[in-house]
Each structure stands twice: as C-alpha cells, then as structure tokens.
Amino acid sequence: MSIKSKIESLLFISAKPMTVNQLADLLKADLPAGQAGKKEIIKSTGELLLNYKNNRQGVQIINDGAKYQMVSSPANAKVIQEFIKDETTGELSKPSLEALTIIAYRGPVAKIDLDRIRGVNCALILRNLLIRGLIEGKFDKKKNETYYTVTFDFIRFLGLNKINDLPDYVRLHQDETIDRMLAANENSEVV
C-alpha cells in the first residue's frame, strides 16, 4: 500500500483531526526520517485533498493549518444533518451502550483497549458518542494515543455527583480479569 492510501485510511477511521506529526509517527516505518518524512505526509495529504475536491466526492479532506480530517462534502449537508439529527436524538444502539459502559467503568481508556474488550473496531461508535457529548478524548503525547472518559454531561444525566457513584464502580474499574485479558492481548501483539 502507498503512503497516500495509508493516510487516507487513517483519516477515514480517525474520529478527530490528525496532525502531520501524528501521521508521521504512525507511518514512520514507511517514511524517510525527520523532515523528509513530514514533507512526504504534507505532499501526499495535499494530493488527496485535491483529488477529493476535483472529483466532487461525497467526502473530502480538509486542512486547518497542520491538521487534516476527512469530512462529508458540504454539497451533502442537508442529508447529513438529517442523519446526525436522528443519530444524536435517537436511542443509543446496544454496541454504543456497551462502549459507553466500558468507558464509564474503565476510563480513561484508549481506543485500542476498547477494541480489545469489545472484539471489534469502535471508531464509529466513539465518533457517535463524541458527537452526542457523552464522552471526551484527551491525547497523550507520550503514548501517542487518545484516552476517552465520560463527560460531566453524562454524569449529570445519570443523576450522579461523580463517576465513582456508579454501582460496583470500584470493583469493575480495576477488574483483574479484564486487566489480564488486555495484558495478554498486548503481549501477543508484541511477539
């Protein structure tokens, strides 16, 4: 796969804008070192941006300084607004409730750990929960990962004073079975 293809996939799956540095870190095995790698990211992302724009696709890539994000085309705004209205006002799906429960009890939790616990990619679920304002993400530069927690709105909606007031919070927050499973998955990926 080309760098351009990998960038496109990363932008598609990411719930938030990605910086040149984040893309370069994720693709460092495929890039020249240092500034040359970052220049390759900027060049490839610029080509993708123009390609989507010139071909009038349903999605496009936008650039805000050094951040890039894949978004829906403004030409489709009306249908997207209807969809988002339904998505944000309707009931949460069972997978969304599962993910939200894991984030509430295990947070802060990285996407990769959420994926491991649920056994599926949770990117779209995370995006939906972010749009609804039920969770928030904080990027950890040292680990190069975003960690998700529930918002104050979520806590207030449940009528709680703090997240620790959830039933069985202490026991489930540090469940040894889940900790062992995550450690085993992490070790098997390193090998």
Helices and strands as residue ranges (DSSP letters): H 3-13, E 18-19, H 20-26, G 28-30, H 35-54, E 59-64, E 67-72, G 74-76, H 77-89, H 94-106, E 109-110, H 111-118, H 123-131, E 135-140, E 145-150, H 152-157, G 163-165, H 169-173, H 176-190
